Amino acid sequence: LVSALGSVLVANVSRATAVQYDATNAAAIAAAGALARAFVVGALSGEQIREALDPAISVSAARAFAASLANSTRAAPGGVGSVVLPLSVFDGQDGAAIDGGVDVLMYKFARNVHSDDQA
């Protein structure tokens, strides 16, 4: 699935209109998010991270204990890059809402899918 999505992202878009390009980007973002959410269905906090890797897109997901996330660094999918979560990441959150775990969904693209142009 992730390879198919990756092939869409690297397809020749030079003849795509701006509307088509934006639609492809939006669909890629939505599909990556859906795949990441599917990875954590039925998962337990603390289980191994699930990943799907492709040169054009990488997706990872895990259900983690909230205490393990605060003041931590999480590797990006495929291990290249990272995200730093501050100690205050859950400030203001209802403790009961995060006691069962927090879903950490990450995806990265080889190209900027948030851009407005095809450059």
Backbone as XML, in Angstrom:
<?xml version="1.0"?>
<chain id="A" units="angstrom">
  <residue number="1" name="LEU">
    <atom name="N" x="0.823" y="-1.192" z="0.000"/>
    <atom name="CA" x="0.000" y="0.000" z="0.000"/>
    <atom name="C" x="0.868" y="1.257" z="0.000"/>
  </residue>
  <residue number="2" name="VAL">
    <atom name="N" x="1.883" y="1.261" z="0.857"/>
    <atom name="CA" x="2.736" y="2.454" z="0.925"/>
    <atom name="C" x="3.560" y="2.601" z="-0.361"/>
  </residue>
  <residue number="3" name="SER">
    <atom name="N" x="3.918" y="1.501" z="-0.990"/>
    <atom name="CA" x="4.641" y="1.591" z="-2.261"/>
    <atom name="C" x="3.757" y="2.166" z="-3.360"/>
  </residue>
  <residue number="4" name="ALA">
    <atom name="N" x="2.488" y="1.774" z="-3.362"/>
    <atom name="CA" x="1.559" y="2.336" z="-4.342"/>
    <atom name="C" x="1.394" y="3.830" z="-4.117"/>
  </residue>
  <residue number="5" name="LEU">
    <atom name="N" x="1.269" y="4.226" z="-2.888"/>
    <atom name="CA" x="1.155" y="5.647" z="-2.571"/>
    <atom name="C" x="2.431" y="6.381" z="-2.972"/>
  </residue>
  <residue number="6" name="GLY">
    <atom name="N" x="3.567" y="5.770" z="-2.718"/>
    <atom name="CA" x="4.834" y="6.369" z="-3.114"/>
    <atom name="C" x="4.939" y="6.557" z="-4.614"/>
  </residue>
  <residue number="7" name="SER">
    <atom name="N" x="4.438" y="5.589" z="-5.384"/>
    <atom name="CA" x="4.517" y="5.718" z="-6.840"/>
    <atom name="C" x="3.648" y="6.864" z="-7.341"/>
  </residue>
  <residue number="8" name="VAL">
    <atom name="N" x="2.547" y="7.132" z="-6.672"/>
    <atom name="CA" x="1.701" y="8.271" z="-7.038"/>
    <atom name="C" x="2.457" y="9.573" z="-6.800"/>
  </residue>
  <residue number="9" name="LEU">
    <atom name="N" x="3.201" y="9.632" z="-5.718"/>
    <atom name="CA" x="3.918" y="10.861" z="-5.371"/>
    <atom name="C" x="5.092" y="11.160" z="-6.294"/>
  </residue>
  <residue number="10" name="VAL">
    <atom name="N" x="5.667" y="10.137" z="-6.893"/>
    <atom name="CA" x="6.809" y="10.376" z="-7.771"/>
    <atom name="C" x="6.424" y="10.365" z="-9.242"/>
  </residue>
  <residue number="11" name="ALA">
    <atom name="N" x="5.148" y="10.150" z="-9.530"/>
    <atom name="CA" x="4.683" y="10.162" z="-10.915"/>
    <atom name="C" x="4.956" y="11.535" z="-11.527"/>
  </residue>
  <residue number="12" name="ASN">
    <atom name="N" x="5.056" y="11.559" z="-12.820"/>
    <atom name="CA" x="5.317" y="12.814" z="-13.514"/>
    <atom name="C" x="4.118" y="13.743" z="-13.354"/>
  </residue>
  <residue number="13" name="VAL">
    <atom name="N" x="4.300" y="14.787" z="-12.578"/>
    <atom name="CA" x="3.214" y="15.741" z="-12.338"/>
    <atom name="C" x="3.440" y="17.044" z="-13.103"/>
  </residue>
  <residue number="14" name="SER">
    <atom name="N" x="4.398" y="17.029" z="-14.020"/>
    <atom name="CA" x="4.728" y="18.265" z="-14.730"/>
    <atom name="C" x="3.564" y="18.782" z="-15.579"/>
  </residue>
  <residue number="15" name="ARG">
    <atom name="N" x="2.677" y="17.896" z="-15.972"/>
    <atom name="CA" x="1.533" y="18.335" z="-16.777"/>
    <atom name="C" x="0.267" y="18.471" z="-15.947"/>
  </residue>
  <residue number="16" name="ALA">
    <atom name="N" x="0.358" y="18.234" z="-14.660"/>
    <atom name="CA" x="-0.810" y="18.360" z="-13.792"/>
    <atom name="C" x="-1.146" y="19.829" z="-13.573"/>
  </residue>
  <residue number="17" name="THR">
    <atom name="N" x="-2.426" y="20.103" z="-13.499"/>
    <atom name="CA" x="-2.837" y="21.465" z="-13.165"/>
    <atom name="C" x="-2.603" y="21.685" z="-11.680"/>
  </residue>
  <residue number="18" name="ALA">
    <atom name="N" x="-2.642" y="22.916" z="-11.259"/>
    <atom name="CA" x="-2.464" y="23.223" z="-9.834"/>
    <atom name="C" x="-3.530" y="22.522" z="-9.003"/>
  </residue>
  <residue number="19" name="VAL">
    <atom name="N" x="-4.740" y="22.453" z="-9.502"/>
    <atom name="CA" x="-5.832" y="21.788" z="-8.778"/>
    <atom name="C" x="-5.547" y="20.292" z="-8.650"/>
  </residue>
  <residue number="20" name="GLN">
    <atom name="N" x="-5.075" y="19.674" z="-9.736"/>
    <atom name="CA" x="-4.749" y="18.244" z="-9.687"/>
    <atom name="C" x="-3.580" y="17.981" z="-8.737"/>
  </residue>
  <residue number="21" name="TYR">
    <atom name="N" x="-2.588" y="18.841" z="-8.781"/>
    <atom name="CA" x="-1.425" y="18.698" z="-7.914"/>
    <atom name="C" x="-1.833" y="18.806" z="-6.451"/>
  </residue>
  <residue number="22" name="ASP">
    <atom name="N" x="-2.647" y="19.800" z="-6.135"/>
    <atom name="CA" x="-3.120" y="19.978" z="-4.758"/>
    <atom name="C" x="-3.977" y="18.794" z="-4.320"/>
  </residue>
  <residue number="23" name="ALA">
    <atom name="N" x="-4.806" y="18.274" z="-5.214"/>
    <atom name="CA" x="-5.656" y="17.125" z="-4.883"/>
    <atom name="C" x="-4.813" y="15.887" z="-4.603"/>
  </residue>
  <residue number="24" name="THR">
    <atom name="N" x="-3.756" y="15.691" z="-5.396"/>
    <atom name="CA" x="-2.855" y="14.560" z="-5.167"/>
    <atom name="C" x="-2.171" y="14.687" z="-3.811"/>
  </residue>
  <residue number="25" name="ASN">
    <atom name="N" x="-1.699" y="15.883" z="-3.483"/>
    <atom name="CA" x="-1.056" y="16.113" z="-2.191"/>
    <atom name="C" x="-2.018" y="15.849" z="-1.046"/>
  </residue>
  <residue number="26" name="ALA">
    <atom name="N" x="-3.240" y="16.366" z="-1.137"/>
    <atom name="CA" x="-4.226" y="16.177" z="-0.070"/>
    <atom name="C" x="-4.565" y="14.703" z="0.097"/>
  </residue>
  <residue number="27" name="ALA">
    <atom name="N" x="-4.705" y="13.987" z="-1.019"/>
    <atom name="CA" x="-5.002" y="12.556" z="-0.941"/>
    <atom name="C" x="-3.849" y="11.780" z="-0.319"/>
  </residue>
  <residue number="28" name="ALA">
    <atom name="N" x="-2.615" y="12.163" z="-0.636"/>
    <atom name="CA" x="-1.447" y="11.489" z="-0.067"/>
    <atom name="C" x="-1.377" y="11.694" z="1.441"/>
  </residue>
  <residue number="29" name="ILE">
    <atom name="N" x="-1.639" y="12.898" z="1.884"/>
    <atom name="CA" x="-1.623" y="13.188" z="3.323"/>
    <atom name="C" x="-2.721" y="12.392" z="4.035"/>
  </residue>
  <residue number="30" name="ALA">
    <atom name="N" x="-3.916" y="12.379" z="3.463"/>
    <atom name="CA" x="-5.028" y="11.641" z="4.071"/>
    <atom name="C" x="-4.747" y="10.143" z="4.106"/>
  </residue>
  <residue number="31" name="ALA">
    <atom name="N" x="-4.196" y="9.597" z="3.027"/>
    <atom name="CA" x="-3.899" y="8.166" z="2.973"/>
    <atom name="C" x="-2.817" y="7.783" z="3.981"/>
  </residue>
  <residue number="32" name="ALA">
    <atom name="N" x="-1.788" y="8.614" z="4.115"/>
    <atom name="CA" x="-0.729" y="8.334" z="5.090"/>
    <atom name="C" x="-1.291" y="8.344" z="6.506"/>
  </residue>
  <residue number="33" name="GLY">
    <atom name="N" x="-2.155" y="9.306" z="6.797"/>
    <atom name="CA" x="-2.772" y="9.364" z="8.117"/>
    <atom name="C" x="-3.658" y="8.159" z="8.389"/>
  </residue>
  <residue number="34" name="ALA">
    <atom name="N" x="-4.415" y="7.733" z="7.380"/>
    <atom name="CA" x="-5.286" y="6.563" z="7.543"/>
    <atom name="C" x="-4.469" y="5.299" z="7.782"/>
  </residue>
  <residue number="35" name="LEU">
    <atom name="N" x="-3.368" y="5.146" z="7.061"/>
    <atom name="CA" x="-2.507" y="3.981" z="7.255"/>
    <atom name="C" x="-1.908" y="3.984" z="8.659"/>
  </residue>
  <residue number="36" name="ALA">
    <atom name="N" x="-1.438" y="5.139" z="9.104"/>
    <atom name="CA" x="-0.858" y="5.235" z="10.450"/>
    <atom name="C" x="-1.905" y="4.891" z="11.507"/>
  </residue>
  <residue number="37" name="ARG">
    <atom name="N" x="-3.128" y="5.399" z="11.335"/>
    <atom name="CA" x="-4.189" y="5.086" z="12.305"/>
    <atom name="C" x="-4.524" y="3.597" z="12.290"/>
  </residue>
  <residue number="38" name="ALA">
    <atom name="N" x="-4.483" y="2.972" z="11.126"/>
    <atom name="CA" x="-4.756" y="1.536" z="11.031"/>
    <atom name="C" x="-3.710" y="0.717" z="11.778"/>
  </residue>
  <residue number="39" name="PHE">
    <atom name="N" x="-2.473" y="1.189" z="11.784"/>
    <atom name="CA" x="-1.406" y="0.487" z="12.498"/>
    <atom name="C" x="-1.673" y="0.362" z="13.997"/>
  </residue>
  <residue number="40" name="VAL">
    <atom name="N" x="-2.382" y="1.303" z="14.597"/>
    <atom name="CA" x="-2.566" y="1.276" z="16.049"/>
    <atom name="C" x="-3.905" y="0.673" z="16.481"/>
  </residue>
  <residue number="41" name="VAL">
    <atom name="N" x="-4.712" y="0.218" z="15.529"/>
    <atom name="CA" x="-5.964" y="-0.431" z="15.905"/>
    <atom name="C" x="-5.630" y="-1.689" z="16.710"/>
  </residue>
  <residue number="42" name="GLY">
    <atom name="N" x="-6.139" y="-1.766" z="17.911"/>
    <atom name="CA" x="-5.895" y="-2.911" z="18.780"/>
    <atom name="C" x="-4.530" y="-2.949" z="19.440"/>
  </residue>
  <residue number="43" name="ALA">
    <atom name="N" x="-3.718" y="-1.941" z="19.225"/>
    <atom name="CA" x="-2.373" y="-1.916" z="19.815"/>
    <atom name="C" x="-2.451" y="-1.599" z="21.305"/>
  </residue>
  <residue number="44" name="LEU">
    <atom name="N" x="-1.453" y="-2.047" z="22.024"/>
    <atom name="CA" x="-1.324" y="-1.754" z="23.446"/>
    <atom name="C" x="-0.187" y="-0.764" z="23.641"/>
  </residue>
  <residue number="45" name="SER">
    <atom name="N" x="-0.299" y="0.045" z="24.662"/>
    <atom name="CA" x="0.769" y="1.007" z="24.961"/>
    <atom name="C" x="2.074" y="0.269" z="25.187"/>
  </residue>
  <residue number="46" name="GLY">
    <atom name="N" x="3.122" y="0.792" z="24.590"/>
    <atom name="CA" x="4.446" y="0.223" z="24.773"/>
    <atom name="C" x="4.829" y="-0.833" z="23.747"/>
  </residue>
  <residue number="47" name="GLU">
    <atom name="N" x="3.906" y="-1.213" z="22.876"/>
    <atom name="CA" x="4.255" y="-2.195" z="21.853"/>
    <atom name="C" x="5.218" y="-1.574" z="20.839"/>
  </residue>
  <residue number="48" name="GLN">
    <atom name="N" x="5.850" y="-2.436" z="20.077"/>
    <atom name="CA" x="6.825" y="-2.001" z="19.083"/>
    <atom name="C" x="6.183" y="-1.073" z="18.050"/>
  </residue>
  <residue number="49" name="ILE">
    <atom name="N" x="6.963" y="-0.121" z="17.579"/>
    <atom name="CA" x="6.525" y="0.792" z="16.527"/>
    <atom name="C" x="6.311" y="0.003" z="15.250"/>
  </residue>
  <residue number="50" name="ARG">
    <atom name="N" x="5.233" y="0.305" z="14.561"/>
    <atom name="CA" x="4.953" y="-0.313" z="13.264"/>
    <atom name="C" x="5.319" y="0.695" z="12.179"/>
  </residue>
  <residue number="51" name="GLU">
    <atom name="N" x="5.989" y="0.207" z="11.129"/>
    <atom name="CA" x="6.437" y="1.095" z="10.062"/>
    <atom name="C" x="6.149" y="0.495" z="8.689"/>
  </residue>
  <residue number="52" name="ALA">
    <atom name="N" x="5.945" y="1.376" z="7.731"/>
    <atom name="CA" x="5.906" y="1.027" z="6.314"/>
    <atom name="C" x="6.789" y="2.057" z="5.621"/>
  </residue>
  <residue number="53" name="LEU">
    <atom name="N" x="7.795" y="1.584" z="4.897"/>
    <atom name="CA" x="8.794" y="2.487" z="4.343"/>
    <atom name="C" x="8.855" y="2.390" z="2.825"/>
  </residue>
  <residue number="54" name="ASP">
    <atom name="N" x="8.972" y="3.518" z="2.190"/>
    <atom name="CA" x="9.142" y="3.638" z="0.744"/>
    <atom name="C" x="10.005" y="4.880" z="0.526"/>
  </residue>
  <residue number="55" name="PRO">
    <atom name="N" x="10.794" y="4.936" z="-0.532"/>
    <atom name="CA" x="11.608" y="6.139" z="-0.751"/>
    <atom name="C" x="10.798" y="7.435" z="-0.832"/>
  </residue>
  <residue number="56" name="ALA">
    <atom name="N" x="9.552" y="7.352" z="-1.283"/>
    <atom name="CA" x="8.744" y="8.563" z="-1.441"/>
    <atom name="C" x="7.934" y="8.910" z="-0.203"/>
  </residue>
  <residue number="57" name="ILE">
    <atom name="N" x="7.633" y="7.914" z="0.618"/>
    <atom name="CA" x="6.826" y="8.145" z="1.820"/>
    <atom name="C" x="7.149" y="7.082" z="2.861"/>
  </residue>
  <residue number="58" name="SER">
    <atom name="N" x="7.216" y="7.490" z="4.102"/>
    <atom name="CA" x="7.414" y="6.563" z="5.208"/>
    <atom name="C" x="6.382" y="6.864" z="6.275"/>
  </residue>
  <residue number="59" name="VAL">
    <atom name="N" x="5.827" y="5.802" z="6.861"/>
    <atom name="CA" x="4.768" y="5.928" z="7.860"/>
    <atom name="C" x="5.146" y="5.089" z="9.073"/>
  </residue>
  <residue number="60" name="SER">
    <atom name="N" x="4.950" y="5.644" z="10.271"/>
    <atom name="CA" x="5.140" y="4.853" z="11.485"/>
    <atom name="C" x="4.041" y="5.201" z="12.480"/>
  </residue>
  <residue number="61" name="ALA">
    <atom name="N" x="3.763" y="4.251" z="13.350"/>
    <atom name="CA" x="2.733" y="4.468" z="14.359"/>
    <atom name="C" x="2.991" y="3.573" z="15.556"/>
  </residue>
  <residue number="62" name="ALA">
    <atom name="N" x="2.630" y="4.079" z="16.720"/>
    <atom name="CA" x="2.736" y="3.314" z="17.957"/>
    <atom name="C" x="1.786" y="3.910" z="18.977"/>
  </residue>
  <residue number="63" name="ARG">
    <atom name="N" x="1.327" y="3.082" z="19.878"/>
    <atom name="CA" x="0.586" y="3.562" z="21.033"/>
    <atom name="C" x="1.577" y="3.549" z="22.188"/>
  </residue>
  <residue number="64" name="ALA">
    <atom name="N" x="1.790" y="4.705" z="22.768"/>
    <atom name="CA" x="2.821" y="4.852" z="23.794"/>
    <atom name="C" x="2.221" y="5.317" z="25.111"/>
  </residue>
  <residue number="65" name="PHE">
    <atom name="N" x="2.907" y="5.010" z="26.188"/>
    <atom name="CA" x="2.524" y="5.553" z="27.488"/>
    <atom name="C" x="2.822" y="7.046" z="27.477"/>
  </residue>
  <residue number="66" name="ALA">
    <atom name="N" x="1.912" y="7.840" z="27.951"/>
    <atom name="CA" x="2.091" y="9.293" z="27.952"/>
    <atom name="C" x="3.371" y="9.691" z="28.679"/>
  </residue>
  <residue number="67" name="ALA">
    <atom name="N" x="3.662" y="9.029" z="29.789"/>
    <atom name="CA" x="4.853" y="9.377" z="30.568"/>
    <atom name="C" x="6.140" y="9.153" z="29.779"/>
  </residue>
  <residue number="68" name="SER">
    <atom name="N" x="6.110" y="8.227" z="28.831"/>
    <atom name="CA" x="7.319" y="7.956" z="28.046"/>
    <atom name="C" x="7.521" y="8.980" z="26.931"/>
  </residue>
  <residue number="69" name="LEU">
    <atom name="N" x="6.492" y="9.766" z="26.637"/>
    <atom name="CA" x="6.592" y="10.739" z="25.543"/>
    <atom name="C" x="7.075" y="12.107" z="26.001"/>
  </residue>
  <residue number="70" name="ALA">
    <atom name="N" x="6.637" y="12.515" z="27.180"/>
    <atom name="CA" x="7.024" y="13.834" z="27.672"/>
    <atom name="C" x="8.538" y="13.906" z="27.818"/>
  </residue>
  <residue number="71" name="ASN">
    <atom name="N" x="9.118" y="14.985" z="27.291"/>
    <atom name="CA" x="10.561" y="15.207" z="27.349"/>
    <atom name="C" x="11.330" y="14.079" z="26.652"/>
  </residue>
  <residue number="72" name="SER">
    <atom name="N" x="10.867" y="13.712" z="25.446"/>
    <atom name="CA" x="11.527" y="12.632" z="24.720"/>
    <atom name="C" x="11.792" y="13.048" z="23.274"/>
  </residue>
  <residue number="73" name="THR">
    <atom name="N" x="12.619" y="12.263" z="22.626"/>
    <atom name="CA" x="12.883" y="12.433" z="21.203"/>
    <atom name="C" x="12.419" y="11.167" z="20.507"/>
  </residue>
  <residue number="74" name="ARG">
    <atom name="N" x="11.571" y="11.329" z="19.507"/>
    <atom name="CA" x="11.037" y="10.195" z="18.762"/>
    <atom name="C" x="11.657" y="10.183" z="17.372"/>
  </residue>
  <residue number="75" name="ALA">
    <atom name="N" x="12.160" y="9.032" z="16.968"/>
    <atom name="CA" x="12.742" y="8.902" z="15.632"/>
    <atom name="C" x="11.640" y="8.988" z="14.587"/>
  </residue>
  <residue number="76" name="ALA">
    <atom name="N" x="11.953" y="9.654" z="13.491"/>
    <atom name="CA" x="11.026" y="9.720" z="12.368"/>
    <atom name="C" x="10.974" y="8.355" z="11.689"/>
  </residue>
  <residue number="77" name="PRO">
    <atom name="N" x="9.950" y="8.104" z="10.898"/>
    <atom name="CA" x="9.872" y="6.822" z="10.199"/>
    <atom name="C" x="11.137" y="6.550" z="9.391"/>
  </residue>
  <residue number="78" name="GLY">
    <atom name="N" x="11.637" y="5.348" z="9.499"/>
    <atom name="CA" x="12.863" y="4.987" z="8.809"/>
    <atom name="C" x="14.121" y="5.386" z="9.539"/>
  </residue>
  <residue number="79" name="GLY">
    <atom name="N" x="13.987" y="6.097" z="10.667"/>
    <atom name="CA" x="15.130" y="6.464" z="11.491"/>
    <atom name="C" x="15.891" y="7.687" z="11.043"/>
  </residue>
  <residue number="80" name="VAL">
    <atom name="N" x="15.448" y="8.353" z="9.996"/>
    <atom name="CA" x="16.132" y="9.563" z="9.529"/>
    <atom name="C" x="15.347" y="10.770" z="10.011"/>
  </residue>
  <residue number="81" name="GLY">
    <atom name="N" x="15.939" y="11.541" z="10.909"/>
    <atom name="CA" x="15.257" y="12.689" z="11.490"/>
    <atom name="C" x="14.578" y="12.306" z="12.797"/>
  </residue>
  <residue number="82" name="SER">
    <atom name="N" x="14.067" y="13.320" z="13.471"/>
    <atom name="CA" x="13.403" y="13.062" z="14.748"/>
    <atom name="C" x="12.491" y="14.218" z="15.113"/>
  </residue>
  <residue number="83" name="VAL">
    <atom name="N" x="11.665" y="13.960" z="16.107"/>
    <atom name="CA" x="10.757" y="14.965" z="16.653"/>
    <atom name="C" x="11.013" y="15.015" z="18.157"/>
  </residue>
  <residue number="84" name="VAL">
    <atom name="N" x="11.208" y="16.211" z="18.689"/>
    <atom name="CA" x="11.437" y="16.388" z="20.115"/>
    <atom name="C" x="10.132" y="16.844" z="20.761"/>
  </residue>
  <residue number="85" name="LEU">
    <atom name="N" x="9.715" y="16.110" z="21.782"/>
    <atom name="CA" x="8.500" y="16.444" z="22.516"/>
    <atom name="C" x="8.886" y="17.044" z="23.859"/>
  </residue>
  <residue number="86" name="PRO">
    <atom name="N" x="8.417" y="18.241" z="24.164"/>
    <atom name="CA" x="8.807" y="18.892" z="25.418"/>
    <atom name="C" x="8.135" y="18.245" z="26.629"/>
  </residue>
  <residue number="87" name="LEU">
    <atom name="N" x="8.655" y="18.539" z="27.778"/>
    <atom name="CA" x="8.085" y="18.051" z="29.034"/>
    <atom name="C" x="6.628" y="18.478" z="29.168"/>
  </residue>
  <residue number="88" name="SER">
    <atom name="N" x="6.300" y="19.620" z="28.609"/>
    <atom name="CA" x="4.954" y="20.181" z="28.732"/>
    <atom name="C" x="3.985" y="19.696" z="27.656"/>
  </residue>
  <residue number="89" name="VAL">
    <atom name="N" x="4.359" y="18.668" z="26.894"/>
    <atom name="CA" x="3.552" y="18.244" z="25.751"/>
    <atom name="C" x="2.100" y="17.926" z="26.122"/>
  </residue>
  <residue number="90" name="PHE">
    <atom name="N" x="1.856" y="17.467" z="27.338"/>
    <atom name="CA" x="0.492" y="17.120" z="27.733"/>
    <atom name="C" x="-0.106" y="18.092" z="28.741"/>
  </residue>
  <residue number="91" name="ASP">
    <atom name="N" x="0.526" y="19.214" z="28.946"/>
    <atom name="CA" x="-0.033" y="20.217" z="29.865"/>
    <atom name="C" x="-1.442" y="20.596" z="29.418"/>
  </residue>
  <residue number="92" name="GLY">
    <atom name="N" x="-2.329" y="20.643" z="30.365"/>
    <atom name="CA" x="-3.707" y="21.026" z="30.078"/>
    <atom name="C" x="-4.577" y="19.875" z="29.615"/>
  </residue>
  <residue number="93" name="GLN">
    <atom name="N" x="-4.003" y="18.683" z="29.444"/>
    <atom name="CA" x="-4.795" y="17.533" z="29.015"/>
    <atom name="C" x="-5.403" y="16.834" z="30.220"/>
  </residue>
  <residue number="94" name="ASP">
    <atom name="N" x="-6.580" y="16.318" z="30.039"/>
    <atom name="CA" x="-7.243" y="15.520" z="31.068"/>
    <atom name="C" x="-6.453" y="14.225" z="31.228"/>
  </residue>
  <residue number="95" name="GLY">
    <atom name="N" x="-5.940" y="13.985" z="32.408"/>
    <atom name="CA" x="-5.132" y="12.796" z="32.658"/>
    <atom name="C" x="-5.847" y="11.510" z="32.303"/>
  </residue>
  <residue number="96" name="ALA">
    <atom name="N" x="-7.145" y="11.440" z="32.544"/>
    <atom name="CA" x="-7.899" y="10.232" z="32.239"/>
    <atom name="C" x="-7.938" y="9.974" z="30.731"/>
  </residue>
  <residue number="97" name="ALA">
    <atom name="N" x="-7.869" y="11.033" z="29.952"/>
    <atom name="CA" x="-7.930" y="10.888" z="28.496"/>
    <atom name="C" x="-6.656" y="10.283" z="27.921"/>
  </residue>
  <residue number="98" name="ILE">
    <atom name="N" x="-5.542" y="10.406" z="28.631"/>
    <atom name="CA" x="-4.276" y="9.887" z="28.106"/>
    <atom name="C" x="-3.728" y="8.715" z="28.918"/>
  </residue>
  <residue number="99" name="ASP">
    <atom name="N" x="-4.444" y="8.312" z="29.965"/>
    <atom name="CA" x="-3.971" y="7.204" z="30.800"/>
    <atom name="C" x="-3.819" y="5.903" z="30.024"/>
  </residue>
  <residue number="100" name="GLY">
    <atom name="N" x="-4.691" y="5.664" z="29.062"/>
    <atom name="CA" x="-4.645" y="4.419" z="28.300"/>
    <atom name="C" x="-3.594" y="4.409" z="27.206"/>
  </residue>
  <residue number="101" name="GLY">
    <atom name="N" x="-2.925" y="5.516" z="27.017"/>
    <atom name="CA" x="-1.896" y="5.610" z="25.996"/>
    <atom name="C" x="-2.207" y="6.704" z="24.997"/>
  </residue>
  <residue number="102" name="VAL">
    <atom name="N" x="-1.203" y="7.053" z="24.257"/>
    <atom name="CA" x="-1.298" y="8.119" z="23.264"/>
    <atom name="C" x="-0.819" y="7.555" z="21.934"/>
  </residue>
  <residue number="103" name="ASP">
    <atom name="N" x="-1.579" y="7.774" z="20.885"/>
    <atom name="CA" x="-1.175" y="7.318" z="19.561"/>
    <atom name="C" x="-0.187" y="8.306" z="18.957"/>
  </residue>
  <residue number="104" name="VAL">
    <atom name="N" x="0.976" y="7.794" z="18.573"/>
    <atom name="CA" x="2.011" y="8.607" z="17.944"/>
    <atom name="C" x="2.041" y="8.204" z="16.472"/>
  </residue>
  <residue number="105" name="LEU">
    <atom name="N" x="1.511" y="9.078" z="15.625"/>
    <atom name="CA" x="1.416" y="8.803" z="14.196"/>
    <atom name="C" x="2.352" y="9.750" z="13.466"/>
  </residue>
  <residue number="106" name="MET">
    <atom name="N" x="3.253" y="9.194" z="12.689"/>
    <atom name="CA" x="4.224" y="10.040" z="11.978"/>
    <atom name="C" x="4.321" y="9.567" z="10.535"/>
  </residue>
  <residue number="107" name="TYR">
    <atom name="N" x="4.413" y="10.532" z="9.643"/>
    <atom name="CA" x="4.673" y="10.202" z="8.249"/>
    <atom name="C" x="5.507" y="11.305" z="7.643"/>
  </residue>
  <residue number="108" name="LYS">
    <atom name="N" x="6.379" y="10.896" z="6.721"/>
    <atom name="CA" x="7.235" y="11.877" z="6.057"/>
    <atom name="C" x="7.235" y="11.583" z="4.564"/>
  </residue>
  <residue number="109" name="PHE">
    <atom name="N" x="7.370" y="12.647" z="3.814"/>
    <atom name="CA" x="7.327" y="12.568" z="2.366"/>
    <atom name="C" x="8.663" y="13.022" z="1.794"/>
  </residue>
  <residue number="110" name="ALA">
    <atom name="N" x="9.046" y="12.453" z="0.657"/>
    <atom name="CA" x="10.289" y="12.852" z="0.009"/>
    <atom name="C" x="10.157" y="14.221" z="-0.649"/>
  </residue>
  <residue number="111" name="ARG">
    <atom name="N" x="8.935" y="14.633" z="-0.944"/>
    <atom name="CA" x="8.728" y="15.968" z="-1.496"/>
    <atom name="C" x="7.748" y="16.729" z="-0.620"/>
  </residue>
  <residue number="112" name="ASN">
    <atom name="N" x="7.728" y="18.018" z="-0.770"/>
    <atom name="CA" x="6.880" y="18.863" z="0.058"/>
    <atom name="C" x="5.436" y="18.781" z="-0.427"/>
  </residue>
  <residue number="113" name="VAL">
    <atom name="N" x="4.613" y="18.016" z="0.268"/>
    <atom name="CA" x="3.215" y="17.868" z="-0.129"/>
    <atom name="C" x="2.364" y="19.021" z="0.385"/>
  </residue>
  <residue number="114" name="HIS">
    <atom name="N" x="2.968" y="19.955" z="1.083"/>
    <atom name="CA" x="2.234" y="21.121" z="1.569"/>
    <atom name="C" x="2.483" y="22.354" z="0.689"/>
  </residue>
  <residue number="115" name="SER">
    <atom name="N" x="3.283" y="22.177" z="-0.354"/>
    <atom name="CA" x="3.608" y="23.324" z="-1.200"/>
    <atom name="C" x="2.439" y="23.664" z="-2.116"/>
  </residue>
  <residue number="116" name="ASP">
    <atom name="N" x="2.410" y="24.902" z="-2.549"/>
    <atom name="CA" x="1.361" y="25.356" z="-3.458"/>
    <atom name="C" x="1.759" y="25.233" z="-4.916"/>
  </residue>
  <residue number="117" name="ASP">
    <atom name="N" x="3.022" y="24.980" z="-5.152"/>
    <atom name="CA" x="3.460" y="24.883" z="-6.548"/>
    <atom name="C" x="4.133" y="23.550" z="-6.787"/>
  </residue>
  <residue number="118" name="GLN">
    <atom name="N" x="4.543" y="23.325" z="-7.991"/>
    <atom name="CA" x="5.148" y="22.056" z="-8.373"/>
    <atom name="C" x="6.668" y="22.136" z="-8.396"/>
  </residue>
  <residue number="119" name="ALA">
    <atom name="N" x="7.228" y="23.179" z="-7.831"/>
    <atom name="CA" x="8.679" y="23.357" z="-7.851"/>
    <atom name="C" x="9.360" y="22.402" z="-6.895"/>
  </residue>
</chain>
